[in-house]
Amino acid sequence: MTSTQPVEIDPQSWDDLDALRTDVATLLGLTDAEDLGLDEDLLSVGLESLTLIQLVTRWRAAGIDVDFAEFAEAPTVREWARILSQAPRTGGAEPTESADPEPAEPEFAEAVGEPFPLATMQHAYWVGRQPGQPFGGVAAHFYVEFDGTGIDPERLRRAFAALVARHGMLRSRVTEDGRAMIGEVTEPRLPVRDLRQLPPAEVEERLAALRSDYTHRMMDVEAGEICEVALTLLPDSATRLHLDLDMVASDALSLRLLFEDLRKLYLASPPAVAGPAEDSAHAEDSAPPPLTYDFPRYLADRAARGDDRVVRARQWWQDRLDDLPEAPDLPLRPGAGEPTTVARSTRLDHWIDPGRRAVLTERARRHGVTPAVTLATAFAEVIGAWSAGPRFLLNLPLFDRDPLHPDVDLLVGDFSSSLLLDIDLGEPLPFAERARSVGQNLAAAIGHGSYSGVEVLRELSRRRGHPVLAPVVYTSALGLGDIYSQAVQECFGRPAWTISQGPQVWLDAQVTEHDGGLLLNWDVRLDCLGEGVAQEAFAAYRALVDRLAGSDDPWQAPVGALLPAAQTTVRAEVNATRRENPVRTLHEIVFRWAAAELGEAGAEESADGARHPAVIAGDRRLGYAELADAALRVAALLVDEG
């Protein structure tokens, strides 16, 4: 099991093999460094991609200019020592000696009321929630319910108030011009609903209505609606804690921190009625120490530092723009993405128990890949089975915090970025070979992740003249630990319902650690994918993962058919058409549809295409007849002008 704590490793240990081995063994949670061979494949003893990202980030911060891909391609202590010894030094790695003591840092003051730029992902979320965006008009949003017993409403209220006071991003708002601002500390609202006296049927009805409301809620971030905690009191001392968060203020690691801090603050607050029932096991728990850094300062420090890697990464992606594919060509519902569509989401999930997880992990490492890459490859194979084309982009969130201050790992904020992964399933390959290829592509992309996938999509859109999206997301949180720790569950109860959604996302697949096993989640936009597509694809994903855990045979052969037999038959019939597609110019198609729209006799096209808008610009729509008329007027004017 890899460590989920911030990576602590001596950046100078590269020049001592034994010291480096000790540090890496500690990082991987090994009790005896001597058991780790200098030439042993670190993937086989628990190295995860997220852990390696953290490690490379800290070496870079120490002034050692290293590349993620190099470490991923040669995962042994001896090779890492070689890479580190040959890496250029960018300054800051060697401690400086000075007779004068360093000046004390100025006292920390939170940046209240001072606008600051949104980070790249925050800005993308803010733009995507605006109406009129393709597949937009949706908040980046996370909601969870904890079912427990005996939660004290007043104690929870004090804990939530302390949590909001501690983390400025929970008091933030987004300004009209797309910047953020931290608000003053005020007493947050904490709704308490008492259903204890209601009949069971009405209780279930009320809870279902609350879940539906919270699940599809879009908080007003411009008014400072960022986070809400609520409590429902149920019969027999049962409680349901609701936590609703707009992800413009958080990332996956921040969620884990938020739950832990709320737990500590709750236990540190005296109960409304003290008595012998108070859990003495938590007596040693106390509120977390005060923070001496905040998210706005992190963004400012990172921007001021500058980074040559951003320039190199941008050029690396620029060199590949012309060859990059676009989104998977998945079956969509009629009208998907139109502004009038009401966004609704649902979650599909499957838990892999600890024993099955151990078997899958062992098989993955035996084939030279991480469990995260194994599951990403299985996901790609399934998406490819439903896509009309074998090559497409997947969108991968990247969790990486620069260690600019000791408190960085204690902050709630959106430190994430995105990464585009080019998937090419054109050639049938044994699964193990496919996974290694995906792993190599992923390592290269991570190595150039300083330039965000959001920026790459913008460049692609400019170059190709139409919006390019990456609406199929794969999120791996392996290596971060259980997002709901055992201590959190003992305090607030078990997570009974969780869902997330985001703008311009059709499908967000996640892999997280849960109760010692793995939880596979798909959060699906119901208004995007075709009827039954997500459910059938998820069933295929579950079956493929189970096959990979159950035997070595599936690793040695191509995945094979994943589509249900009925869909395979329909696809074959559609593809068997002998009709020749006539060669037409773009303007010829427009004029044919314009004729069909006007109902002119002899128009070859049906009105199927013409009934859709030709141009959508904000609230205005042009039909094909209007577009054709406008085009002819412009053409006449150009002729008149010579």
C-alpha positions in Angstrom: 0.0 0.0 0.0 1.4 3.3 -1.0 1.5 6.2 1.4 -1.4 8.7 1.2 0.4 11.3 3.2 2.4 14.2 1.6 5.6 12.7 0.2 8.6 13.3 2.4 11.8 12.4 0.7 15.3 13.9 0.9 16.0 15.6 -2.5 19.7 15.1 -1.9 19.4 11.3 -1.4 20.0 10.7 -5.1 23.8 10.6 -4.6 23.5 7.7 -2.1 21.8 4.6 -3.3 21.0 3.3 0.2 19.6 6.6 1.3 17.4 6.8 -1.9 16.3 3.2 -1.3 15.3 4.0 2.3 13.3 7.0 1.2 11.5 5.2 -1.6 10.8 2.2 0.7 9.3 4.6 3.3 7.3 6.2 0.5 5.9 2.8 -0.5 5.0 1.9 3.1 7.7 -0.9 3.2 8.8 -1.7 6.8 12.4 -2.8 5.8 14.3 -1.0 3.1 16.6 -3.9 2.8 13.8 -5.9 1.2 13.7 -3.5 -1.7 16.1 -4.5 -4.4 18.0 -1.7 -6.2 16.9 -3.2 -9.5 13.4 -4.3 -8.4 10.5 -3.0 -10.5 8.8 -0.4 -8.2 5.5 -1.0 -9.9 5.5 -4.6 -8.5 5.8 -3.3 -4.9 3.1 -0.7 -5.0 4.2 2.4 -6.9 1.2 4.4 -8.2 1.1 7.2 -10.7 -0.1 9.7 -8.2 2.7 8.9 -5.8 5.3 9.3 -8.6 3.7 12.7 -9.6 4.1 13.9 -6.0 7.6 12.7 -5.9 8.7 14.3 -9.1 7.0 17.6 -8.1 9.0 17.7 -4.9 12.3 17.0 -6.7 11.5 19.8 -9.1 10.8 22.1 -6.2 14.2 21.3 -4.8 15.8 22.5 -8.1 16.3 19.2 -9.9 14.9 19.4 -13.5 13.5 15.9 -13.9 10.8 14.5 -16.2 8.0 12.2 -15.1 8.2 10.0 -18.1 11.8 9.1 -17.4 11.0 7.8 -14.0 7.9 5.9 -15.2 9.8 4.2 -18.0 12.6 3.0 -15.6 11.0 2.3 -12.2 13.9 1.1 -10.2 16.0 2.7 -7.4 19.2 2.3 -9.4 17.8 3.9 -12.5 16.2 6.7 -10.5 19.6 7.5 -9.0 21.1 7.6 -12.4 18.4 10.0 -13.7 18.8 12.2 -10.7 22.5 12.4 -10.9 22.4 13.5 -14.6 19.5 15.9 -14.2 20.2 19.7 -14.7 20.0 21.8 -11.6 17.8 24.8 -11.8 18.7 26.4 -8.5 17.3 26.0 -5.0 18.4 22.5 -4.6 21.5 23.2 -2.5 21.0 24.9 0.9 22.9 28.2 1.2 24.9 29.1 4.3 24.6 32.5 5.7 25.9 34.1 8.9 22.7 36.1 9.2 19.5 34.4 10.2 16.7 34.5 7.6 14.1 37.2 8.2 10.9 36.0 9.8 8.0 35.6 7.5 5.4 38.4 7.9 2.3 37.5 9.9 -0.2 35.7 7.7 -3.2 37.7 6.7 -6.0 36.1 4.7 -6.7 37.8 1.3 -10.3 38.9 2.2 -12.1 41.0 -0.4 -9.2 41.1 -2.9 -10.1 39.7 -6.3 -7.7 37.1 -7.7 -7.7 35.2 -11.0 -9.3 31.8 -11.2 -7.1 28.8 -11.8 -7.4 27.1 -15.2 -9.9 24.4 -14.1 -11.9 26.8 -12.0 -12.3 29.1 -15.0 -13.3 26.2 -17.2 -16.0 25.3 -14.6 -17.2 28.9 -14.5 -17.4 29.2 -18.2 -19.1 25.8 -18.6 -21.9 26.6 -16.2 -23.0 29.5 -18.3 -26.1 28.9 -20.4 -25.6 28.6 -24.2 -22.4 26.5 -23.9 -22.5 23.1 -25.6 -23.5 20.6 -23.0 -23.1 23.4 -20.5 -25.4 25.2 -18.1 -24.3 22.7 -15.4 -22.3 23.3 -12.2 -19.2 21.3 -11.3 -20.9 19.9 -8.3 -20.3 17.2 -5.6 -23.0 15.9 -3.2 -22.8 13.2 -0.5 -25.1 11.8 2.2 -23.7 10.2 5.4 -26.2 7.9 7.3 -25.2 7.8 11.0 -26.7 8.1 14.5 -26.8 10.7 17.2 -25.3 13.7 15.4 -25.7 16.7 17.6 -27.1 19.6 15.5 -25.6 22.4 17.5 -22.2 20.7 17.7 -22.3 20.2 13.9 -23.3 23.9 13.4 -20.2 25.1 15.4 -17.9 22.6 13.6 -19.2 23.8 10.1 -18.8 27.4 11.1 -15.2 26.7 12.2 -14.6 24.8 8.9 -15.8 27.8 6.8 -13.7 30.2 8.9 -10.6 27.9 8.4 -10.9 27.5 4.6 -11.3 30.8 2.8 -12.4 29.0 -0.5 -15.6 27.9 1.3 -16.4 31.6 1.7 -15.4 32.6 -1.8 -17.6 33.8 -4.6 -16.9 34.2 -8.4 -17.3 37.8 -9.7 -19.1 38.7 -12.9 -15.8 39.1 -14.7 -14.6 35.6 -13.8 -12.4 36.2 -10.9 -12.7 35.0 -7.3 -12.9 36.7 -4.0 -12.7 35.5 -0.4 -15.5 36.8 1.9 -15.5 37.8 5.5 -16.0 35.2 8.2 -19.7 35.0 9.0 -22.0 32.4 10.5 -23.0 29.9 7.8 -26.5 28.5 7.5 -27.0 24.9 8.6 -30.5 23.6 7.9 -31.9 21.0 10.3 -34.9 19.0 9.2 -36.7 17.0 11.9 -38.6 14.0 10.4 -38.6 12.0 13.6 -42.4 12.1 14.1 -43.4 11.3 10.5 -44.7 7.9 9.3 -42.0 5.8 7.5 -43.6 6.3 4.0 -43.5 10.0 4.4 -39.9 10.0 5.7 -38.8 8.1 2.6 -40.7 10.5 0.3 -39.1 13.5 2.0 -35.6 12.0 1.8 -36.0 11.1 -1.9 -37.1 14.6 -2.6 -34.1 16.1 -0.8 -31.7 13.8 -2.6 -33.2 14.8 -6.0 -33.0 18.5 -5.1 -29.4 18.3 -3.9 -28.2 16.0 -6.7 -29.2 18.4 -9.4 -28.7 21.6 -7.6 -26.8 24.6 -9.1 -25.6 26.9 -6.4 -25.2 30.6 -7.1 -21.4 30.9 -6.8 -21.6 34.6 -7.8 -23.5 35.2 -4.6 -21.1 33.1 -2.5 -23.0 29.9 -2.4 -20.1 27.4 -2.4 -20.8 24.8 0.3 -23.8 23.7 2.4 -24.0 21.3 5.2 -27.4 20.2 6.4 -28.7 17.6 8.9 -31.9 15.5 8.8 -33.1 14.0 12.1 -34.7 10.6 11.6 -36.6 8.1 13.9 -34.6 6.0 16.4 -31.8 8.5 16.7 -30.7 8.1 13.1 -29.3 11.0 11.2 -28.5 11.9 7.7 -25.7 14.5 7.1 -25.9 16.2 3.7 -22.8 18.0 2.2 -23.2 19.9 -1.0 -20.1 21.6 -2.6 -19.5 23.5 -5.8 -16.2 22.1 -7.1 -15.0 25.6 -8.2 -13.6 25.7 -4.7 -12.3 22.1 -4.3 -10.6 19.1 -5.9 -10.6 15.4 -4.9 -7.8 15.7 -2.4 -9.5 18.8 -0.9 -12.7 16.7 -0.3 -10.8 14.3 1.8 -9.3 17.2 3.8 -12.6 18.8 4.2 -14.2 15.7 5.7 -11.3 15.2 8.1 -11.3 18.8 9.2 -15.0 18.7 9.8 -14.6 15.6 11.9 -11.9 17.0 14.0 -13.7 20.3 14.5 -16.9 18.4 15.5 -15.1 16.3 18.0 -13.2 19.3 19.4 -16.5 21.1 20.0 -18.1 20.3 23.3 -21.4 18.3 23.0 -24.7 20.1 23.8 -25.2 17.7 26.7 -22.0 16.1 28.1 -22.4 12.7 29.7 -21.0 9.2 30.1 -22.1 8.3 26.5 -19.5 10.7 25.1 -17.0 8.6 23.1 -13.7 8.7 25.1 -11.9 7.2 22.2 -11.8 10.6 20.5 -10.7 12.5 23.6 -7.3 13.1 22.0 -8.8 14.7 18.9 -8.5 18.4 18.7 -9.1 21.1 16.1 -6.5 21.2 13.3 -3.8 23.9 13.8 -4.3 27.3 12.3 -3.3 27.8 8.6 -0.5 30.2 7.7 -1.1 30.1 3.9 -4.1 30.3 1.6 -5.2 29.4 -1.9 -5.0 32.9 -3.5 -1.4 33.2 -2.2 -0.5 29.8 -3.7 -1.8 30.9 -7.1 0.2 34.2 -6.9 3.4 32.4 -5.8 3.1 29.9 -8.5 2.5 32.5 -11.2 5.4 34.6 -9.9 7.8 31.7 -9.9 7.6 31.1 -13.6 8.3 27.7 -15.1 10.2 26.8 -18.3 8.4 23.5 -18.3 5.2 25.2 -19.3 6.9 26.6 -22.5 8.3 23.2 -23.3 5.0 21.4 -22.6 3.1 23.8 -24.8 5.4 23.2 -27.7 5.2 19.4 -27.2 1.3 19.6 -27.5 1.5 22.2 -30.3 3.6 19.7 -32.3 0.8 17.1 -31.9 -2.3 19.2 -32.5 -2.8 18.3 -36.1 -2.8 14.6 -35.3 -4.9 14.6 -32.1 -8.3 12.9 -32.3 -11.4 14.4 -30.7 -14.1 13.0 -28.4 -15.4 9.4 -28.7 -18.2 9.2 -31.2 -20.8 7.8 -28.8 -24.5 7.4 -29.4 -26.2 10.5 -28.2 -29.8 11.4 -27.5 -31.7 13.6 -30.1 -31.1 17.2 -29.1 -28.3 16.4 -26.8 -26.3 19.6 -25.9 -29.0 22.0 -27.0 -29.6 24.9 -24.5 -33.2 23.8 -23.9 -32.1 20.4 -22.6 -32.5 19.8 -18.8 -29.4 18.3 -17.3 -30.0 15.3 -15.1 -27.3 12.9 -13.7 -27.3 9.5 -12.2 -24.6 7.2 -10.8 -23.6 3.6 -11.6 -21.3 1.9 -9.2 -19.6 -1.4 -8.5 -17.4 -2.3 -5.5 -14.5 -4.7 -5.8 -13.8 -6.3 -2.5 -10.3 -6.3 -0.9 -9.5 -9.9 -1.9 -10.4 -9.3 -5.5 -8.6 -6.0 -5.5 -5.4 -7.7 -4.3 -5.6 -10.3 -7.1 -6.2 -7.7 -9.8 -3.3 -5.6 -8.4 -1.0 -8.6 -8.4 -1.9 -9.5 -12.0 -1.4 -5.8 -13.1 2.0 -5.5 -11.6 3.1 -8.9 -13.0 2.3 -7.5 -16.4 4.3 -4.2 -15.7 1.4 -1.8 -15.3 -0.3 -0.1 -12.3 -3.8 -0.9 -11.3 -4.8 2.7 -12.3 -3.5 2.1 -15.8 -5.2 -1.3 -16.0 -8.6 0.1 -15.1 -8.1 3.1 -17.5 -7.3 0.7 -20.3 -10.4 -1.4 -19.6 -12.4 1.8 -19.6 -10.9 2.9 -22.9 -11.7 -0.5 -24.4 -15.3 -0.3 -23.4 -15.7 3.3 -24.6 -14.1 2.2 -27.9 -16.6 -0.6 -28.3 -19.5 2.0 -28.3 -17.6 4.6 -30.3 -18.0 4.8 -34.0 -14.3 5.4 -34.4 -11.3 3.6 -32.7 -9.3 6.7 -31.9 -10.4 9.3 -29.4 -9.5 11.5 -26.5 -10.1 10.8 -22.8 -10.0 13.6 -20.3 -8.0 12.8 -17.1 -7.9 15.1 -14.1 -4.4 15.6 -12.7 -3.8 16.2 -9.0 -0.6 18.0 -8.4 0.2 20.5 -5.7 3.5 22.4 -5.9 5.1 22.4 -2.4 5.4 26.1 -2.2 4.6 26.2 1.5 4.4 23.7 4.4 0.6 24.3 4.5 -0.1 23.6 0.8 -1.2 20.0 1.6 -3.7 21.3 4.2 -5.6 23.7 2.0 -9.0 23.3 0.4 -8.9 24.6 -3.1 -8.9 23.4 -6.8 -5.3 22.6 -7.4 -6.1 20.2 -10.2 -5.5 20.4 -13.9 -6.6 18.2 -16.8 -4.7 15.9 -19.1 -5.7 14.6 -22.6 -5.0 11.0 -23.3 -4.9 9.9 -26.9 -6.4 6.4 -27.2 -5.9 4.4 -30.4 -7.7 1.0 -30.6 -7.2 0.6 -34.3 -5.0 -2.4 -34.0 -6.1 -5.4 -32.0 -3.6 -6.0 -29.2 -3.4 -8.4 -26.2 -4.8 -6.5 -23.2 -1.4 -6.5 -21.4 0.3 -5.0 -24.4 -2.5 -2.4 -24.8 -2.2 -1.5 -21.1 1.5 -1.0 -21.4 1.0 1.2 -24.5 -1.6 3.3 -22.7 0.7 3.5 -19.7 3.5 4.8 -21.9 1.2 7.4 -23.6 0.0 8.5 -20.1 3.5 8.9 -18.8 4.4 11.1 -21.8 1.3 13.2 -21.3 1.9 13.6 -17.6 5.5 14.6 -18.4 4.1 17.5 -20.3 1.1 18.1 -18.0 2.4 21.6 -17.1 0.3 22.8 -20.1 -3.3 22.0 -19.1 -5.6 19.9 -21.3 -8.1 22.8 -21.1 -5.5 25.0 -23.0 -4.9 22.2 -25.5 -8.6 22.0 -26.2 -8.7 25.7 -26.8 -5.8 25.5 -29.2 -7.6 22.6 -31.0 -10.8 24.6 -31.3 -9.0 27.6 -32.7 -7.1 25.5 -35.2 -10.1 23.4 -36.4 -12.7 26.1 -36.4 -15.2 24.4 -34.2 -15.5 23.7 -30.4 -13.5 20.6 -29.5 -14.6 19.0 -26.2 -13.3 16.1 -24.2 -16.6 15.1 -22.5 -15.6 11.6 -21.4 -13.6 11.8 -18.1 -11.6 9.1 -16.3 -10.5 10.0 -12.8 -8.2 7.7 -10.8 -7.8 8.5 -7.1 -5.7 5.4 -6.4 -2.9 6.4 -4.0 -4.9 9.1 -2.3 -6.5 6.7 0.2 -10.1 6.3 1.0 -11.9 9.6 0.4 -14.1 8.7 3.4 -11.7 7.5 6.1 -12.8 5.1 8.7 -12.6 7.9 11.3 -14.9 10.0 9.2 -17.4 7.2 8.9 -17.3 6.4 12.6 -18.1 10.1 13.3 -20.8 10.9 10.7 -21.9 7.5 9.4 -21.4 5.6 6.1 -21.7 7.4 2.8 -25.2 6.3 1.6 -25.2 8.4 -1.7 -22.6 10.3 -3.6 -22.7 11.9 -7.0 -20.7 14.5 -9.0 -21.3 16.2 -12.3 -19.5 18.8 -14.4 -20.2 21.1 -17.4 -19.5 19.7 -20.8 -19.1 16.2 -19.4 -21.2 13.2 -20.7 -19.6 10.6 -18.5 -17.2 10.9 -15.5 -15.8 7.6 -14.5 -13.9 7.3 -11.2 -11.9 4.7 -9.4 -11.4 5.3 -5.7 -10.3 3.3 -2.7 -13.2 2.3 -0.4 -13.4 0.0 2.6 -10.1 -1.7 1.5 -11.4 -2.4 -2.0 -12.0 -0.4 -5.1 -15.1 1.6 -6.0 -15.9 2.0 -9.7 -18.3 4.9 -10.3 -19.8 6.3 -13.4 -21.6 9.6 -13.1 -23.7 9.9 -16.3 -25.5 12.8 -17.9 -28.9 11.3 -18.7 -29.7 14.0 -21.2 -26.5 13.2 -23.3 -25.9 9.5 -23.9 -28.4 7.5 -25.8 -31.1 5.4 -24.0 -29.4 2.5 -22.2 -25.9 3.2 -23.5 -24.3 4.0 -20.2 -26.0 1.0 -18.4 -24.9 -1.5 -21.0 -21.4 -0.1 -21.3 -21.0 -0.1 -17.5 -22.1 -3.8 -17.4 -19.4 -4.5 -20.0 -16.8 -2.6 -18.0 -17.7 -4.6 -14.8 -17.5 -7.8 -16.7 -14.1 -7.0 -18.3 -12.6 -5.9 -14.9 -13.9 -9.2 -13.3 -12.3 -11.2 -16.1 -9.0 -9.4 -15.7 -9.1 -10.2 -12.0 -10.2 -13.8 -12.5 -7.6 -15.1 -14.8 -4.4 -14.4 -16.7 -6.0 -15.5 -20.0 -7.7 -12.2 -20.8 -4.4 -10.4 -20.4 -2.9 -12.5 -23.2 -5.5 -11.8 -25.9 -7.4 -8.9 -27.4 -10.5 -7.9 -25.5 -12.9 -9.0 -28.2 -16.5 -8.1 -28.6 -18.0 -6.0 -25.8 -21.2 -4.8 -27.5 -24.4 -6.7 -26.6 -25.3 -9.1 -29.4 -28.4 -7.1 -30.4 -26.4 -3.9 -30.8 -23.7 -5.8 -32.8 -26.4 -7.0 -35.2 -28.0 -3.5 -35.6 -24.6 -1.9 -36.2 -23.7 -4.6 -38.9 -27.0 -3.9 -40.7 -26.4 -0.2 -40.7 -22.9 -0.5 -41.9 -24.0 -3.0 -44.7 -25.7 -0.3 -46.7 -24.7 -0.2 -50.4 -25.9 3.3 -50.9 -23.2 5.6 -52.4 -22.7 8.8 -50.5 -22.8 11.6 -53.1 -20.0 14.1 -53.2 -21.4 17.5 -52.2 -20.0 20.8 -51.2 -21.0 22.3 -47.9 -23.0 25.1 -49.4 -24.9 22.7 -51.6 -26.1 20.8 -48.5 -27.2 24.0 -46.9 -29.3 25.0 -50.0 -30.8 21.6 -50.3 -31.9 21.7 -46.6 -33.2 25.2 -47.2 -35.3 24.0 -50.0 -36.6 21.1 -47.9 -37.4 23.6 -45.1 -39.5 25.7 -47.5 -41.2 22.6 -48.7 -40.2 23.2 -52.3 -41.3 20.5 -54.8 -38.5 18.3 -56.0 -36.3 18.8 -53.0 -34.3 15.6 -52.6 -33.6 16.0 -48.9 -36.2 15.3 -46.3 -36.8 17.8 -43.6 -35.0 15.7 -41.0 -31.9 17.8 -41.3 -33.6 21.1 -42.1 -35.8 21.0 -39.0 -32.7 21.6 -36.8 -31.3 25.1 -36.5 -28.5 25.9 -38.9 -26.9 28.5 -36.6 -27.2 29.0 -32.9 -25.8 32.2 -31.4 -26.8 32.9 -27.8 -30.6 33.2 -27.8 -30.8 33.7 -31.6 -31.4 30.8 -34.1 -31.3 30.8 -37.9 -33.0 28.2 -40.0 -31.5 26.9 -43.2 -33.8 29.0 -45.3 -32.8 32.2 -43.4 -29.1 31.2 -43.7 -29.4 30.6 -47.4 -31.2 33.9 -48.0 -28.5 35.8 -46.0 -25.7 34.1 -47.9 -27.3 35.0 -51.3 -27.6 38.6 -50.2 -23.9 38.7 -49.2 -23.0 37.1 -52.5 -25.0 39.7 -54.4 -23.3 42.5 -52.5 -19.9 41.1 -53.3 -20.7 40.8 -57.0 -21.9 44.4 -57.0 -18.7 45.5 -55.4 -16.7 43.7 -58.0 
